Amino acid sequence: MYTPVFPYKGNQLILTSDRVTIHAKSDAIFLFGKQAVGLSSTNTINLDASNKIILAGPVIELGNKAQTLGEPVVLGNTLNQTLLTLLDALEALASQLAQASTSKPGATAQYVSQAGSYLSNSIEQLRLQLQPGISQILSKNTFTR
């Protein structure tokens, strides 16, 4: 969070009133600051849009010091694909186990062995995808706390 230095030495504009309204009738309002643009309120800050709200930056922190004290947000589509891969592996295991039969012990052992190998390989692949630092389901630039 940017903390301004006081007392300020240089040109500045201070506007104090009970209410301030800035309205652009046909285009846009732009606020620029070389060091920062701060919005502060003792109650709430509202961002409303009919279409979308875009937050862009190399790092987006949702909460104070979220990158250092918080954790990355989960990427929904990537997490969904990872969970689908896990479900595929569990479904294959269930299918193999369903073919097991007490009347054919040798065949049953083969089904269970194949199912175990497939599930073990799938778990190892998922574990590699979820390793800290290389995980594909964690955002590399958006953090929350």
Summary of the structure (lengths in Angstrom):
residues: 145
radius of gyration: 27.5
end to end distance: 14.6
largest distance: 91.2
contacts: 252
relative contact order: 0.16
helix: 36%
strand: 10%
